Amino acid sequence: MTASTHAHIVLDPAILAGKPIVRGTRLSVDFVIGLLADGWSEDQIVENYPGLSHDDVLACLAYVRDMLRASASIRLLRDDALALQREHSTSSR
């Protein structure tokens, strides 16, 4: 995660129960990603939500990408730990 990209994204417990939002708005990252998934173009999003910029939309995409990467890394670590645990319990019998 780059600080410059994620400078656009904030988590504030007082706004939307701490969901990641675009700085200076009450628009959540998942809302913006949902619009893209529903077929909205970036131009349509920025036109309909004037508080958002091109960089904000890119930051939402980068944030989700980085969260997915982190999640995959955590799963791999968990799977490795479980495999080691199984090996240890099998070898100690």
C-alpha positions in Angstrom: 0.0 0.0 0.0 1.4 3.3 -0.9 0.8 6.3 1.4 0.0 8.6 -1.5 -2.7 6.3 -2.9 -4.2 5.5 0.5 -4.0 9.2 1.6 -7.3 9.4 -0.3 -8.9 6.7 1.9 -9.6 7.0 5.6 -11.2 4.9 8.3 -13.1 7.0 10.9 -15.2 5.2 13.5 -17.5 8.3 13.5 -18.3 7.9 9.8 -20.2 4.9 8.4 -19.2 2.8 11.4 -15.5 2.9 10.4 -15.8 1.6 6.9 -13.1 2.9 4.5 -14.3 6.1 2.9 -13.0 8.6 0.4 -11.4 11.4 2.4 -13.6 14.4 2.7 -16.8 12.5 1.8 -19.2 10.1 3.3 -18.8 7.8 0.3 -17.4 4.3 1.1 -14.9 2.5 -0.9 -17.3 -0.4 -1.4 -20.0 2.1 -2.7 -17.6 3.4 -5.4 -16.4 -0.1 -6.3 -20.1 -1.1 -6.5 -20.8 1.6 -9.0 -17.9 0.5 -11.2 -19.2 -3.1 -10.9 -22.6 -2.0 -11.9 -21.2 -0.6 -15.1 -20.8 3.1 -14.2 -17.9 4.7 -16.0 -15.4 6.8 -14.0 -16.7 9.9 -15.8 -20.3 9.1 -14.7 -19.2 8.6 -11.1 -17.2 11.9 -11.0 -20.1 13.7 -12.7 -22.7 12.4 -10.3 -20.5 12.7 -7.2 -18.7 16.0 -7.6 -16.7 15.5 -4.4 -14.9 12.6 -6.1 -11.9 13.0 -8.4 -10.2 10.7 -10.8 -7.5 10.1 -8.1 -10.2 9.1 -5.6 -11.6 6.5 -7.9 -8.2 5.1 -8.5 -7.5 5.1 -4.8 -10.6 3.0 -4.2 -9.4 0.5 -6.7 -5.9 0.4 -5.3 -7.3 0.0 -1.7 -9.4 -3.0 -2.7 -6.5 -4.5 -4.6 -4.2 -4.1 -1.6 -6.8 -5.5 0.8 -7.3 -8.6 -1.5 -3.5 -9.1 -1.6 -3.2 -8.8 2.1 -6.1 -11.3 2.6 -4.5 -13.8 0.3 -1.2 -13.5 2.2 -3.0 -14.1 5.5 -4.7 -17.2 4.1 -1.3 -18.5 2.9 0.2 -18.0 6.3 -2.7 -19.6 8.0 -2.6 -22.6 5.7 1.1 -23.0 6.3 0.6 -22.8 10.0 -2.1 -25.4 9.9 0.0 -27.7 7.8 2.9 -27.4 10.3 0.5 -28.1 13.1 -0.8 -31.2 11.4 2.8 -32.4 10.7 3.8 -31.8 14.3 0.7 -33.7 15.7 1.3 -36.6 13.3 5.0 -36.9 14.1 4.5 -36.7 17.9 2.2 -39.8 17.9 
